[in-house]
């Protein structure tokens, strides 16, 4: 990936800030990586306040995300400003940074399960502290809270020994051998373009707008939809020369979603072909979802699989032979999309360190 995202890119944080929102980011920072010293600070991306790790400059201790979030909420409430906050928890990512207090909660689990359960418990408690703050300030009814993830769970190869590892930003912790994430029967894990890799948890709470306790198993919601959705809620008019990849999903929040997605979603990844025995579901280089169809292809595009996500969300039945016209249509859409991709990154996005290393 490029060394960092161009701060001049269209950004949700800047759109909301222009509408009077106080903006903050606390937790993992991945618009650059590995603390590149000349990369832009989070403040250059439209955040009024931040505490982060993996960014340039000072690193926030990994478990101080919630306390900083709570402080910012209280400050914004006192100043009478609406707020937008990224709380990007480290958990459950490697290294697993355990705390004895939480490990002691699961004395009957084996070591790997105990490690994973303890970091989840620690994260859960911090989230609870943030939600309690909304209650205490009397702003729960006027706050949309979304809990989601960036990808499916990571899993180690069979036989991977449990050991300590070091992260330059967050320090020492246990390695991926302790990972226990599940996909609910979906194929693949992190880095796969099957649903096990791209399907993630998505929990939304917005009292008075989202009915409590409802599980929507049919609507298709993508991360690229967050920007137009949040902007509609905040009353932000997007620039006329900007066309988001996503669509507003406010109606979906209100229980009026649908399984048919009119605007397609595309994925591109680096994946080996043919598939490896150890990772049989990690061969997909391109994927497209249009309406209820999902098509996946290898890098050359000479092998495809087709699934009906509405009736087959676990991608068990390959329907390409029964729907050749659909395959042809999706191949054309994917080809047209690929032709829009730049040949290389543009803008001032590369570190001076590259010249020293090359």
LOZA-104695 format. One record per residue (C-alpha): residue in three letters; x, y, z. Coordinates in steps of 0.001 Angstrom, whole numbers, plus 500000, padded with zeros to 6 digits. Each point is the difference from the previous one (the first is absolute). Layout:
// residues N
ALAXYZ
...
This chain:
// residues 358
UNK500000500000500000
UNK501162503600499706
UNK501818501350503038
UNK496982502050501015
UNK496658501281498805
UNK500086503422498369
UNK498492502450502556
UNK498358501829497086
UNK497810496961499285
UNK496246500340500644
UNK499683499231503696
UNK497030499320502242
UNK501719501798502879
UNK500396503192497973
UNK496451499848498648
UNK498607499723503534
UNK502339502651501338
UNK498704502408497354
UNK496509499416501443
UNK501093501035503489
UNK500869496617501449
UNK502877499533502415
UNK502067497116498629
UNK502374497570501679
UNK501884496775499378
UNK501197497692502776
UNK501662496649499414
UNK501552498242497036
UNK501199502224497175
UNK500403498370496603
UNK500151502891497529
UNK503728499497500327
UNK501710497080501687
UNK502892499206502317
UNK500436503581501228
UNK501414501457496774
UNK501636503181501389
UNK499140502357497121
UNK496403498806499571
UNK497206502503500698
UNK498615500146503521
UNK496341499076500581
UNK499288503693500532
UNK500717500551496297
UNK497110497694499153
UNK497376502163501654
UNK500129498797503602
UNK499857502611502772
UNK501465497539502497
UNK501704496643499761
UNK501909497339501844
UNK501284497229497782
UNK502544497272499403
UNK501691499204496681
UNK499928503715499153
UNK502976502348499922
UNK500912501838503164
UNK498994498954503506
UNK498311496619500374
UNK496933499696502209
UNK500202497042502423
UNK497818497303498519
UNK497461499841502830
UNK499414503744500401
UNK497523500243497119
UNK496829500053502104
UNK501211502459502609
UNK500946502449497254
UNK496673499439498270
UNK498098500691503210
UNK501957503186500600
UNK499222501240496490
UNK496295499205500352
UNK499808501947503250
UNK501868502949498475
UNK497729500063496948
UNK496878499782502166
UNK501215502878502182
UNK500663502116496921
UNK496619499118498504
UNK501520498494496842
UNK498882496859498165
UNK502854497514499706
UNK501342497247497780
UNK502534497537501417
UNK501944497088498550
UNK500685497623502897
UNK502153497433498234
UNK500736497325502557
UNK503134497917499691
UNK498203496840501064
UNK499832497296498823
UNK503107500660497923
UNK503473498652500579
UNK501986500439502111
UNK497507498983502665
UNK500796502348502883
UNK498664498200503044
UNK499326501456503448
UNK499969497646502975
UNK496704501387501330
UNK498205498774496896
UNK501883496731499682
UNK498876499164503540
UNK496368500157498857
UNK500400496777497990
UNK501892497564502239
UNK498524496885498396
UNK501033500748496422
UNK503161498649498386
UNK502764502531499431
UNK499146501010496425
UNK496304500353500721
UNK500769501858503213
UNK502163502527498131
UNK497348500662497355
UNK497139500190502485
UNK501952502389502227
UNK500731502563497282
UNK496373499890498839
UNK498820500482503570
UNK502340502974500408
UNK498712501577496783
UNK496399499330500988
UNK500509501755503325
UNK501480503095498360
UNK497100500189497548
UNK497642499750502959
UNK501712502957501653
UNK499409502113496900
UNK496334499006499773
UNK499536500709503707
UNK501378503493499420
UNK497323500664497373
UNK497391498930502557
UNK501482502155502744
UNK500046503074497761
UNK496450499383498819
UNK500912499822496320
UNK499386496311499250
UNK496762500803498175
UNK501794502397497673
UNK503078497906499215
UNK500474497425497255
UNK502454497309501131
UNK501365497439497545
UNK502102496975500893
UNK501690498284497080
UNK503318498608498796
UNK502409500484497130
UNK500184496383498794
UNK499259496436500917
UNK501944498238502754
UNK503651499058499671
UNK500926496365500551
UNK503369498330500336
UNK501179497034497993
UNK499490496649501752
UNK502879499259502342
UNK501088503640500418
UNK501673500200503429
UNK498793502551502514
UNK502703502548500696
UNK500606503666500663
UNK500417502485497161
UNK500919503673499820
UNK498140502827498303
UNK501930503225499473
UNK496996502129500995
UNK498262498009502723
UNK502726497832501527
UNK500164496330500969
UNK497114497575499992
UNK498910496536498944
UNK500043498974496350
UNK497247498829497645
UNK500056496472501442
UNK497576501306502650
UNK497500501308497411
UNK496587498376500369
UNK497726502125497818
UNK497115498279498204
UNK498131500759496781
UNK496633498405500636
UNK500643497385497324
UNK501178502427497313
UNK502927498971497799
UNK503474501397500578
UNK501474502295502613
UNK501850503306499985
UNK501498500808496556
UNK497440497858498161
UNK497406501616497743
UNK497483497320500875
UNK497460501023502638
UNK502135498695502869
UNK502568502661499157
UNK497769502944499064
UNK496896499289502067
UNK500269501706503388
UNK497874500696503077
UNK497826503099499725
UNK498004501192503001
UNK498296503396499951
UNK498181501800502834
UNK498006503173499335
UNK497059500308502403
UNK496845501270498376
UNK501275499144496520
UNK501262496396500166
UNK497611497516501584
UNK501724498171502887
UNK500654496269499777
UNK499401499744496254
UNK502318497749497954
UNK500120500855496291
UNK501191496934498108
UNK499261501212496490
UNK501201503588499470
UNK503378500469498362
UNK502089502664501767
UNK503596500797499042
UNK502600502080501813
UNK500051502378497023
UNK496409500882500902
UNK500997501579503303
UNK501118503320498530
UNK496790500844498085
UNK497888498587502837
UNK501642502105502699
UNK499967503086497813
UNK496258499667499368
UNK499357499636503729
UNK502158503051500736
UNK498398502067497241
UNK503230500270498034
UNK499645500717496302
UNK502770498203498155
UNK502029501982497430
UNK498495499864496520
UNK503271498708498541
UNK500182497107502480
UNK498263496679499389
UNK500323497565502908
UNK500469496290499361
UNK497280499279502529
UNK496346500888500413
UNK498134501474502952
UNK498460497300502165
UNK497877502125502317
UNK496889498139498848
UNK501709496687500843
UNK500667501240503534
UNK496299500762500287
UNK499009496476498977
UNK499299500651496334
UNK503052498348498471
UNK500103497444497214
UNK502168497143498821
UNK500266501312496440
UNK502913502404499751
UNK499591502267496989
UNK503500501499500166
UNK502731497357499622
UNK502865499511502420
UNK503454498868498872
UNK503022498475501738
UNK503611499552498894
UNK502589497946501875
UNK503338498294499531
UNK499358496254499970
UNK501854496918498686
UNK498650497729497293
UNK499453497098500013
UNK498583499763503486
UNK502306498662502694
UNK498961496920501988
UNK500713501800503253
UNK497766502949498991
UNK497463498697497494
UNK497812503102500179
UNK502683502655499566
UNK500479499911496225
UNK497577502773498988
UNK501594503136498520
UNK496818501826498928
UNK496402499957501165
UNK496828501842499085
UNK496588500137501654
UNK497119501281497878
UNK496370499569501043
UNK499896496559501661
UNK502939498590497990
UNK503619499659501073
UNK502681498966497520
UNK503603499227500944
UNK502947499530497633
UNK503660499112500043
UNK502599502564498937
UNK499816499227496263
UNK496223499773500036
UNK499979496622498249
UNK498357498286502967
UNK496847501321501670
UNK497412498921502511
UNK496495501454500375
UNK497818500051503108
UNK496532501194500937
UNK500709501826503278
UNK496344500327500927
UNK499230496287499867
UNK503543498733500578
UNK501890502396502320
UNK502514497265500863
UNK501008499723496324
UNK499531496254499794
UNK498400499647496542
UNK501929501267496963
UNK497398501079497428
UNK502254501130497157
UNK499038497171497619
UNK496279500632500472
UNK500284503769499493
UNK502462500672497146
UNK498348503291499058
UNK500376501302503554
UNK503667498994500015
UNK500555501846496714
UNK498277503099501326
UNK501959500011503276
UNK503279499408498167
UNK499287503086497894
UNK499189502093503085
UNK503163498802501731
UNK502109500736496919
UNK498537503493499696
UNK500743500652503672
UNK503569498717499706
UNK500577502382497103
UNK499172502913502314
UNK502739499095502479
UNK503179502098499888
UNK503165498307498815
UNK501841501253503073
UNK499330502127503088
UNK499779503745499445
UNK500583502980502225
UNK502571500605502717
UNK499669496628501662
UNK503536498566500119
UNK502494500215502840
UNK503534501326499654
UNK501074496681501518
UNK499410498327496656
UNK502984501793498469
UNK502213498742502800
UNK498814496424499580
UNK500098499815496204
